[in-house]
C-alpha cells in the first residue's frame, strides 16, 4: 500500500512538473506543439488600460503581472482607451501586445484639372465634394494630416510692347475636413518670350505646396473631407484665365494627395 502511494505521488509530481500538448517531451513547464492550430487566449471586454476590470484573479486579490487576455472592446477613454487585440497586465496597466499603426493616402485621379477664373471651388478630380470621400479612424488620438497640392499657370498674353511677358497666376485650394475648411494659397509664374526670334511659352510650370495638420480624432469614426480649388482673376492670361489655354493646371505630372497617419494617444498637447 505504501509503495502504491509512493508511485502515485511520483506520477502526480511528474504531471505537475511539465505539461506537453502535442508533444511527449515538453521543453518547459508547458509546451504546445501544433502545425494547424493556434492558442486561444481568454476573450474579454476591457474597459480601460488602467483598470483590470472585468478580469479577476481566481485566488482573489489583484491580477498577477503577466496575465494575458484578448480584448474585444473599443472605447474612447483618452490615453486609457482600449482596442481589439492582445493585452498583458503589468501590475497596474494593460499593455497592448501590438503596434498601433494606421496610415492611408488618397490621390487625385489621373485627370488634370484645368482651372478657370470665372469658377469657384472646382472639385479636384477624385478628391472633390462630389466624391463623398471619408477617412475611417482606427484609434483615438492625434493623426497627422498632410495635404499636398500642385498648381501651374496657364498661357500669358503676348507681350505688347516688347519681347517678353511674365505673370503670376494664383488661387486657393480648400481642404474641408469634418466641416472645417483649411486654405492653401498657391501661385505659379508663366512666361512668353520672343527675344530669340521664335515664340517660346513657359506654362503649366507647377509648384508643389503642402499643409500639415495635427488633429485629435476619435476611433471608429468616418471623417468626410474634400479638396477644391478657386483661381483668382487672371487678366494677364489668355481669355482672362477663364477658358482655352489661359486656364491653369492642377495635378499636372504629380497628383494632389491627402495622407492620414496615426501619431499617438491623446495627451492634451502635442
ABEGO torsion letter per residue (X at the ends): XAAAAAAAAAAAAAAAABBBBGBABBABABBBBBAABBBBBBBBBBABAABAOABBBAAEEBBBBGBBBBBABBBBAEAABBBBEBBBBAGABBBBABBBBBBBBBBBBABBBBBBAABBGBBBBGABAAAGBBBBBABBEBBBBBBBBBBBBBBBBBBOBEABBBBBBBBBBBBBBGGBBBBBBBBBBBBBBAAAGBBBBBBGBBBBBBBBBBBBBBBGBBBBBBBBBBBBBBAABBGGGABEAABBBBGBGBBBBBBBBBABBBAGBX
